[in-house]
């Protein structure tokens, strides 16, 4: 294959799109651009059709397509994490061109939380330099377009309480994901 053909093949492989995939907690989805993932979707409570519909609302201009190799690797890593593998998903490239700089800073801190461990909104706010930013951290987690690659499920409210969770199933899904990772906020026993 000549160089021109190689460039064309690479460009086709990097065409933006989205795909659904099965995990231990249900049907998830991801969307990609040539620069990395632009969104990840945890399962909707009512199943794959609802997850697909949500992706179409989030990314109306993207076709559902077979994921390129980088997205396939992300799928495999997310599937493994949701089966209990201790992968922090730190090697998954994210395209944050549509994310504010402030949220990018918060997401970078959250991505450093290892599987099985948790931090609070307040602890992340303190790392940002202002404990008063706790509410803003919580809002950023609620708008996280990359869960679980940006592990908002590992970020808890004050007193290590679950707090809210915008994924299908709400806080129960958050607790289930923490249980899969072996996290025990406040030493609580598994609910599952």
N, C-alpha and C positions, 0 to 999 in steps of 0.2 A: 504494500500500500504506500502511495506517495504521501508527502507531508500535507498536501492540500486535502486529500481524502481523510487523513487522520484528524485534521482540524475540524472538518465538516462533521465527522462522526462524533467527536467530543462535543461540538456545539449541539447536535441533536440530542445527545445523552443528557445535556444540561438544560434542556427546555423545561420551563416551569410546569408543575403539575401537582396533583395530590393523589394519594393512594390510601386505602383502608388496609388494616392488617389485624389479625387476631392475637390476643394476649390472654394471659391467665385471668385478667379482670374484665375482659370483654373486647369488643372491636374498637380499636384506636385508629387514628389516621395521622398522616403527616403531609405537609406541603413543602415544596422545595423551589429554589431559584438556582441560577448558576453559582450563586455565592454561598449557598448552604440552605438549611431548613428555615422556612419563614413561618412555620406554624406546626404545632403538634396538638392533637386533640385526644383527650381521654374519652373513654366510652360514655355514650349517652345511656341513660337508664332504660330507654325503650328499644335499644338494639342498634344494629348496623345501619338500618335505613335512616334512623335519626342522626347517627354520627355522620353519614354521608350528606344528609340535608344540612347539617350544621357547617360542614366543610364548604358546601356550595354557597351558603350564605356568607361565610367568612372570606372565601376566595372565589367570587363569582366569575372571574375571568380565567380561572385555571381549569384545564381538563383533568378528568380522572385518567390516570395513565400508569403504566408500569414504571416503578421508581428506578432512577439511575443507580449505579453501583454505590455511590456514597449514601444515598437514601436507603438502599437495601441494607447496608451495614448499620445504619441508624435503627432500622426496623428490628434487626437481629439483636442489637444491644438493648433496646427498649423491651423487647420480649423477654430477654434473659433477666433484666432487672426486675420485671414484674413477676418472675418466677423465683426470685430470691437471690440472683447473682449479685455479688457486691461490686457492681460497676457504677462509677460515679457519672458516666456518660460524658465525661469531660473532653473526649476526643471527637464528639459530634460537633461539626461546624454549624454555627447559627448565623443567618443573615439578619442582623438587627438594624438594618437601614431604616426600618419603619418604627423603631422603638426609641423613645426619648433617651437622652444621655443619662438622666437621673435613674430611669428604670434599668438601663444597661448596667449602671453601677450596682444597683440592688441585685440584679440577676447574677452578676459576676460573684458577688458575695455568697449568694444562695448556692451557686454551682460548686462552691468549695466545701459545702457540707457533705461529709461522706455518708453513704448509705448506712442506715441503722442509727444515725445520730440526728439530733434536732437542735434548732436554735429558736429563739423567740424574735418577734418583730422588734422588740426593744433592743435585743443584742445586736441585730443588724443595724438598727438606727444608731446605736452607740458606735459601731464600726464606721458608719458614715460620718460620725463626728457630732451628732446631735440626737440625744435620746428622745427629744420631742418629735422626731420624725417617725415614730412608731406607727402612727395611723397611716402615713404616706407609704411606709413599707408594706403594711397590710393591703392597701389599695393596689400597690404594684403587684403583689402576689395574686390578688384577685383578677388582675388584667393580664396575667402571665400567658403569653401566646405559645409557650414552649413546654408545658407540663407533660411529662416528668423530666425532660432534659434539664430544664431549670426546675429544681425539685421544690416547688412551693409546698408540697405535702410535708416537707421536713421543717417548715417554719410554722411555729405555734404562737398562740396568744400568750399573754402574761400568765404566769403560774403553770406553764406548759399545758394549757388547755388547747383543744384542737382549733378553736376559732372557726371561721368560715372556710368554705372550700367551694369554688365555683364549678367544679366538675360534676357530672351526673352522680347522684348519690350523696352529694354534699360532704359533710364532715365524716360520715360513715365510710365513704370511699377513701378519704384521707387516712383514717385510722386503719383501714384494711391495707393500704399501701405501706404504712409504717410497720404494720404487723408482718407483712411479707419480708420486709427488710430486717426484722428483728428488733426494731426500736421499741423501747418501753418508756414513754414519757411518764415521769413521776412514778416509775416502777409498776405501772398498771399491768395487769395480766391481759393476755390476748382476749379479744372479743370474738375471735373466729376459731 
